[in-house]
Amino acid sequence: MPNSEATLYGFSAPLVDGRVVRLDEFRGKVLLVVNTASQCGFTPQYEGLEQLYRRYRDRGFAVLAFPCNQFGGQEPGSAEEIGAFCQENYDVDFPLFSKVDVNGKAADPIFRFLKRENTGWLGRFMAGRIKWNFTKFLIDRQGRVAARFGPSISPQAIAPQIEKLLSSEP
């Protein structure tokens, strides 16, 4: 769905169970949008993401995870397999969406938007390209991209920025 507001709220996406969620359901919340994978060296970050979610959800925070198989084939499973893996290994309770592409012509519109709003370290030279799994986009309460973090940045390292955004008025 095109986004005419220049916020994340104009999009929708299917969860791993097939139910389509309109992202405006998260209006007023601070969000961390992450492209994930089950067979990646960064996969243990699911634990940190879940810790952040449980720590801050009652204050208006959510993690939105989008599995992606574009980097080394590290997310080969079906939606059902991905959901089961996340539940069994990391007790994930935050929204887990269906698998997406984050780069290239088939990139999901959500990730096209995120990359356009914050192009990352190499900026426009790489057209905002996502380098690897577990790239994280922090979204403010107005649905705008507040920050972008590379895969090597742990979820816990983002906590101060989350705190700051949660302290701002919705």
The 8 nearest C-alpha neighbors of each residue, nearest first, counted from 0:
[[1, 10, 2, 11, 9, 108, 109, 12],
 [2, 0, 3, 9, 10, 108, 109, 4],
 [1, 3, 9, 4, 5, 10, 0, 6],
 [2, 4, 5, 1, 9, 6, 0, 8],
 [3, 5, 6, 2, 9, 8, 7, 1],
 [6, 4, 3, 2, 7, 143, 9, 112],
 [7, 5, 142, 143, 4, 8, 9, 2],
 [6, 8, 142, 9, 10, 143, 22, 5],
 [7, 9, 23, 22, 6, 10, 142, 26],
 [8, 10, 2, 7, 6, 23, 4, 1],
 [11, 9, 0, 8, 22, 21, 7, 2],
 [10, 12, 21, 22, 20, 19, 0, 9],
 [13, 11, 19, 20, 14, 21, 10, 96],
 [14, 12, 19, 17, 18, 97, 96, 20],
 [96, 13, 15, 97, 17, 16, 18, 95],
 [14, 16, 97, 78, 96, 17, 95, 82],
 [15, 17, 14, 18, 79, 78, 13, 97],
 [18, 16, 14, 13, 15, 19, 97, 96],
 [19, 17, 13, 14, 16, 20, 15, 12],
 [20, 18, 13, 12, 14, 17, 11, 21],
 [21, 19, 11, 12, 13, 22, 18, 14],
 [20, 22, 11, 23, 24, 10, 12, 19],
 [21, 23, 8, 24, 11, 25, 10, 20],
 [22, 24, 8, 26, 25, 21, 9, 10],
 [23, 25, 22, 26, 21, 20, 8, 27],
 [26, 24, 23, 22, 28, 27, 8, 30],
 [27, 25, 23, 28, 24, 8, 140, 142],
 [26, 28, 140, 169, 141, 25, 29, 59],
 [29, 27, 140, 59, 60, 26, 25, 30],
 [28, 30, 60, 139, 140, 138, 59, 61],
 [31, 29, 138, 61, 62, 60, 137, 28],
 [30, 32, 137, 62, 136, 63, 138, 33],
 [33, 31, 63, 136, 135, 64, 62, 30],
 [34, 32, 135, 64, 133, 134, 35, 65],
 [33, 35, 65, 133, 66, 132, 64, 134],
 [34, 36, 66, 133, 132, 65, 67, 33],
 [35, 37, 74, 66, 73, 38, 39, 67],
 [36, 38, 74, 42, 39, 73, 35, 81],
 [39, 37, 73, 36, 74, 42, 40, 41],
 [40, 38, 42, 41, 73, 36, 37, 132],
 [39, 41, 42, 38, 43, 37, 44, 132],
 [40, 42, 39, 43, 44, 133, 150, 132],
 [43, 41, 39, 44, 40, 37, 45, 36],
 [44, 42, 45, 41, 46, 40, 47, 89],
 [45, 43, 47, 46, 42, 41, 48, 154],
 [46, 44, 48, 43, 47, 42, 49, 89],
 [45, 47, 44, 49, 48, 89, 43, 50],
 [48, 46, 50, 44, 49, 154, 45, 51],
 [47, 49, 45, 51, 50, 46, 154, 44],
 [48, 50, 52, 46, 47, 51, 91, 45],
 [51, 49, 47, 53, 52, 48, 54, 46],
 [52, 50, 54, 48, 49, 53, 55, 47],
 [51, 53, 49, 56, 50, 55, 54, 61],
 [52, 54, 50, 51, 56, 55, 49, 57],
 [53, 55, 51, 52, 50, 56, 57, 49],
 [54, 56, 58, 60, 52, 57, 53, 51],
 [57, 55, 60, 59, 58, 52, 53, 61],
 [56, 58, 55, 59, 60, 54, 53, 52],
 [57, 59, 56, 55, 60, 165, 28, 54],
 [60, 58, 28, 56, 57, 29, 55, 61],
 [61, 59, 56, 29, 28, 55, 30, 58],
 [62, 60, 30, 52, 56, 63, 31, 29],
 [61, 63, 31, 30, 93, 32, 52, 64],
 [62, 64, 32, 94, 31, 95, 33, 61],
 [65, 63, 95, 33, 34, 32, 96, 35],
 [64, 66, 34, 96, 35, 98, 33, 95],
 [67, 65, 35, 98, 36, 34, 99, 64],
 [68, 66, 99, 98, 69, 100, 35, 36],
 [67, 69, 74, 72, 73, 70, 75, 36],
 [70, 68, 67, 72, 71, 100, 101, 73],
 [71, 69, 72, 68, 131, 73, 132, 67],
 [70, 72, 73, 69, 68, 74, 39, 131],
 [73, 71, 68, 70, 74, 75, 69, 38],
 [74, 72, 38, 71, 68, 39, 36, 75],
 [73, 75, 68, 36, 37, 72, 76, 67],
 [76, 74, 72, 73, 68, 77, 37, 38],
 [77, 75, 80, 74, 81, 78, 79, 37],
 [76, 78, 80, 79, 81, 75, 98, 82],
 [77, 79, 15, 81, 80, 97, 82, 76],
 [78, 80, 82, 77, 81, 83, 15, 16],
 [81, 79, 77, 83, 82, 76, 78, 84],
 [82, 80, 84, 78, 83, 79, 76, 77],
 [81, 83, 79, 85, 80, 84, 78, 86],
 [82, 84, 80, 86, 81, 85, 87, 79],
 [85, 83, 81, 87, 82, 86, 88, 80],
 [86, 84, 82, 89, 88, 83, 91, 87],
 [85, 87, 90, 91, 83, 84, 89, 88],
 [86, 88, 84, 85, 90, 83, 89, 91],
 [87, 89, 85, 86, 84, 90, 91, 83],
 [88, 90, 91, 85, 86, 46, 87, 45],
 [91, 89, 86, 87, 88, 85, 92, 49],
 [92, 90, 86, 89, 85, 93, 49, 45],
 [91, 93, 90, 94, 49, 86, 52, 95],
 [94, 92, 62, 91, 95, 63, 61, 52],
 [95, 93, 63, 96, 64, 92, 62, 14],
 [96, 94, 64, 14, 15, 65, 63, 93],
 [14, 95, 97, 15, 65, 13, 64, 94],
 [98, 96, 15, 14, 13, 78, 65, 99],
 [97, 99, 66, 67, 65, 96, 78, 100],
 [100, 98, 67, 107, 66, 101, 97, 65],
 [99, 101, 106, 107, 102, 67, 105, 69],
 [100, 102, 106, 110, 107, 99, 129, 103],
 [103, 101, 106, 100, 128, 129, 104, 105],
 [102, 104, 106, 105, 101, 100, 128, 107],
 [103, 105, 106, 102, 107, 100, 101, 111],
 [104, 106, 103, 100, 107, 102, 101, 99],
 [107, 105, 101, 100, 102, 103, 104, 108],
 [106, 108, 109, 110, 100, 101, 99, 105],
 [109, 107, 111, 110, 112, 106, 0, 1],
 [110, 108, 112, 107, 111, 113, 10, 7],
 [109, 111, 113, 112, 108, 107, 101, 114],
 [112, 110, 108, 114, 109, 113, 115, 107],
 [111, 113, 115, 109, 110, 114, 108, 116],
 [114, 112, 110, 116, 115, 111, 117, 109],
 [115, 113, 127, 118, 117, 111, 116, 112],
 [114, 116, 112, 113, 117, 118, 111, 127],
 [115, 117, 113, 114, 112, 144, 118, 143],
 [118, 116, 114, 115, 119, 113, 147, 144],
 [119, 117, 127, 122, 114, 115, 123, 116],
 [120, 118, 122, 117, 121, 127, 147, 114],
 [119, 121, 122, 118, 127, 149, 147, 123],
 [122, 120, 119, 124, 125, 123, 118, 127],
 [123, 121, 118, 119, 120, 124, 127, 125],
 [122, 124, 126, 125, 127, 118, 121, 119],
 [125, 123, 122, 126, 121, 127, 118, 128],
 [124, 126, 123, 127, 128, 121, 122, 118],
 [127, 125, 123, 128, 124, 122, 118, 114],
 [128, 126, 118, 114, 125, 122, 119, 123],
 [127, 129, 126, 125, 130, 102, 114, 118],
 [128, 130, 131, 127, 102, 134, 101, 114],
 [129, 131, 128, 132, 134, 149, 150, 70],
 [132, 130, 129, 70, 134, 133, 150, 149],
 [131, 133, 35, 34, 134, 36, 150, 70],
 [134, 132, 150, 35, 34, 33, 135, 131],
 [133, 135, 150, 149, 132, 33, 148, 34],
 [134, 136, 33, 148, 32, 147, 133, 31],
 [137, 135, 147, 32, 31, 146, 138, 148],
 [136, 138, 31, 146, 145, 30, 144, 147],
 [139, 137, 144, 30, 145, 143, 29, 142],
 [138, 140, 29, 141, 142, 143, 145, 164],
 [139, 141, 27, 28, 29, 169, 142, 26],
 [140, 142, 139, 143, 27, 26, 169, 6],
 [143, 141, 6, 7, 139, 140, 138, 8],
 [144, 142, 6, 138, 139, 141, 145, 7],
 [143, 145, 138, 146, 137, 116, 139, 136],
 [144, 146, 138, 137, 139, 143, 147, 136],
 [147, 145, 137, 144, 136, 148, 117, 138],
 [146, 148, 136, 135, 137, 119, 117, 149],
 [149, 147, 135, 134, 152, 136, 150, 146],
 [148, 150, 134, 151, 152, 135, 147, 133],
 [149, 151, 133, 134, 152, 132, 131, 148],
 [150, 152, 149, 153, 41, 133, 148, 134],
 [153, 151, 150, 149, 148, 156, 154, 157],
 [154, 152, 156, 155, 151, 44, 157, 47],
 [153, 155, 157, 47, 156, 48, 152, 44],
 [156, 154, 158, 157, 153, 47, 51, 48],
 [157, 155, 153, 154, 158, 152, 159, 160],
 [156, 158, 155, 154, 160, 159, 161, 153],
 [157, 159, 161, 155, 160, 156, 162, 154],
 [160, 158, 162, 161, 157, 163, 156, 155],
 [161, 159, 163, 162, 158, 157, 164, 137],
 [160, 162, 158, 164, 159, 163, 165, 157],
 [163, 161, 159, 165, 160, 164, 158, 166],
 [162, 164, 160, 166, 161, 165, 159, 167],
 [165, 163, 161, 167, 166, 162, 139, 160],
 [164, 166, 162, 167, 163, 161, 29, 58],
 [165, 167, 163, 164, 162, 168, 161, 169],
 [168, 166, 164, 165, 169, 163, 140, 162],
 [167, 169, 166, 165, 140, 164, 27, 141],
 [168, 27, 140, 167, 141, 28, 165, 139]]
